[in-house]
Amino acid sequence: MNTAILESPLGAHWDKALQTVLPAQVPTGDARALLLDVRTLGEFTEIHVPGSASLPLHLLEAAKVQVLMAGKSACYLFCRSGGRAEQAAEKLHAAGLQNLYVVKGGVDAWAAAGLPVSKGRATMSLERQVRLTAGLLVLIGSVLGYFASPAWLALSAFVGAGLMFSGITNTCGMAMILARMPWNNRASASCGH
């Protein structure tokens, strides 16, 4: 996967599979730039870059992004730390969209750089939900395997295999399932998406 740190993203020609920019390089005041956040609506509601649109990764379709990009010359993809934005860029690029830029470090790096953010009600990040759910399933499998039947240990093994697969492929089936849960799809009226 090719990455590049660009000095002037809006003037650059798309020629790589993936391009990254630092938060300070995102042209927030430029009407030609689409700022697109691919986190869950719950995460977006908690904190987001002002002026950004929300389109969660599990709902991401090239046709939807094309509509949002009407009149724009570049799309800057945000997530919490960069992983989901990379997945989004790869998916959109494979569908033929161009001028896609992953914001390196995502909203976390944006806020850490002291750039403006809009805050709403607190929510648990998708990554934290995955860790909590995986830990709970392993604990349940282990306890039931010890007290009820050794067959329950298969649950812990299944979760462990899923975590290994997630690490190898940089995709997470559990995150995809959790992203569709109702608590991750509630939006406040002020989200602007």
N, C-alpha and C positions, 0 to 999 in steps of 0.2 A: 504494500500500500504506500503510495507516494504522499508525502505531506510537504507543505511549504508554508513558511511564514511570509506573508505578503506585506509590502510597504503601502500600496494603494489598491486595496481589493476591488473597488468599483471599476478601475481602469484595466484590470488584469484580464487576460483571455483564458478561458477554461481549457486546460490541457492535461490535467492530472486527475486521477481517480478520486483524490481527496485533498482538499486544501484547508489549512487551518489558519486562523487569525487570533491574535491576542485580544482580550477584551477591549483594551484601549484603542485598537485598530477598527472597531466596528463603528461605521458612520451613523450614529444614532439620529442625527438631525437631517439626514439625507432622505428625501422622499423616494429616491430610487432604490432604497434598501428595504427588504422585507426581513424583519426580525421574527423568527419562528421558533417557539418553544415547544419541544416534543415530549415534555414530562407529562405526568398525569394532571388532570384538572385540579386535584387537591394540592399537589405540589406547586402548581402555577399560582393558585389562589394564595398560598402561603407567602411566596416571594417570586417576583419576576421582574424582568427588565421593562421599564416603562415604554409603552408603544409596541410591545411585542404581541404577536398573535399566538394563541394556544391551539395546537393540533397534536394530541397525544400520539406517540409512536404506534400504538396498537390500532389507531384509526387513520394513520397516515396513508394517503393515496396520492399518486402523482397528479391526478386530475384536480384534486382539492388544492394542492400547492400551486398548480398552474393558475387557478382562479385567483388565489391570493397574490400571485406574482404579476398579475396584469398591471402593466405600466412600470414594473420594477426591473432593474437590471441585475440584481443580486439577491440571494437569500442567505441569511446568517442563521445557522441552526444552533439552538441552545438546548441543553439538558442540565442536570445537576452538576456533573463533572466532565462530561464529554463523550462517554460511551454510547449512549442512546443517540446523540446527535450524529456520531460517526455512522451508526447503523442507518439512520434516516438518510444521510448524505449518500451512502452507498446504494440504498434502495431507490432514491430519487434519480441518481445518476444513471443507474441501470435502466430506468424508465425513460431516459433521454433528457432529463432536465439538466441545465447547465448553470454555471455561476453560483455554485453552492459552496458555502464556507462554514466549517465547523468552528465554533468559538471555543478555543482551547481552555479547558478547565471549567467551562460552562458557567452557570449562574453563581456557583461557589467562588470561582476566580473573579467574576465580575464584581461581586460584593466585596471580596477581599481587596480588590484594587481601589475600593472607595468610590466606585461608580454608582449612580443613582439606582435604587430599586424601589418597587412598590410592594408593600407588605400587607397581608391579610391575616386571616385566622391561621393558627399553627396546625400543622398536619404531620404525620409520620411519613418520611421519605419512602419511596418504593424499595430502595435497597435495604433499608432497615426492616421493612415489612417482610422481605424475603428472608433476611437473617432470622427474624423472630419465628416465622412460619417453619423454616427448615429446622431450627433448633427444637421447636415444639414437637415436630413430627419425629425427629430422632429420639427425643426423650420419651415420647409415647411408645414408639417401637421398642425401645430398650426396656422400659418398665413392664410393658405387656409381655415382651419376650421372656423376661425373668419370672414374672408372677403368673401369667396366664398360659402362654404357649410359645415355645421357641420359634414358631412360624412367624410371629410378630417381628422378629429381628429383620425379616425381609423388608419391612417398611424403612428401617434405618439404612439398610443397604441401598434401597432404591433412592432415598434422598441423597446419600453419599455419591452414588453414581450420577445423579442429576447435577450435583454441584461440580463434579469433575467434568462432565460434559459442558456445563456452563463456562467453566474456566478455560477449556480447550477451544470452544467455538465463539466465545464472547457473546453468547446469547443465553437467555434464561427463560425457560418455559414457565417457571413459577412466577417470575416477574410479569410475563405476558398474561397469565391468569389473574394475578392480583391487580394488574392495571385495569382490568375490566370490572372489578368489584365496585359496588355502588358508592362506597366511601371515597374511592379514588376518582369518581366521575361527577361529584357534586361541585358546581361552580358558583362563585358569588356573582351577584349582578354587576359588580364593578370590574370584572376580569377583562372585558374588551375583546372578546373573541367571537 
